[in-house]
Amino acid sequence: MARVELPPFECSYRGSLLAGVDEVGRGPLIGAVVTAAVILHPDRPIAGLADSKKLTEKKRNALYDEIMAKAEAWCIGRCEAHEVDTLNIYQATMVAMKRAVEGLDVEPEYVLVDGNRCPNWRWPSEPVVKGDSRVEAISAASILAKVTRDREMEVLERTYPGFGLAKHKGYPTPVHLEALNRLGATPEHRRSFRPVREAIDAVGLWQSPRTTERVGTEDLSFPTDLFENSD
């Protein structure tokens, strides 16, 4: 089935303080949902802005630096895994978007949000379906959010080796699911997501190689059962 190309987006707001907002990380099993808000500067154009998913990693990284250097204002918002578990992923995404707009150094007069709905907030706004490919400010936000989260997954891969996070970015790929069910869930996994709950029930929580090494009791200055059954 051929994809339907949406027409160029026409915004009723004509001023320069327009913020674009996008998110990344609703589907992964681990880590924060990350959002970004960007107000582009009308006199500092940025060539090549597009949906971050359609850009190469090299191009995204170059645009990431250019956006931060040229934008009128930008801010990253987020909700951590434990907040996702408490709020649910939809509400956590709305909160993260609100945090991104609230953190802008320049107050926007109008906000465009990628998707089909906006958070309940004080700014005049409207959602834009496929906005990351139709509105430059949303494209810029999608790039900042994706590069930020991808880099965080690379850090988590070094902290929790064996899950392949740097490659699949925390999404429920066969590689991730196999590792989760073999190694257990890390503290950064979203426990409210079914594959994580099932892994915890079956395997338990991830254990650092340091803590699983056999330690002689003569080297301990405390009873060996002091930390048994603790997370």
Disulfide bonds with the S-S distance in Angstrom:
none
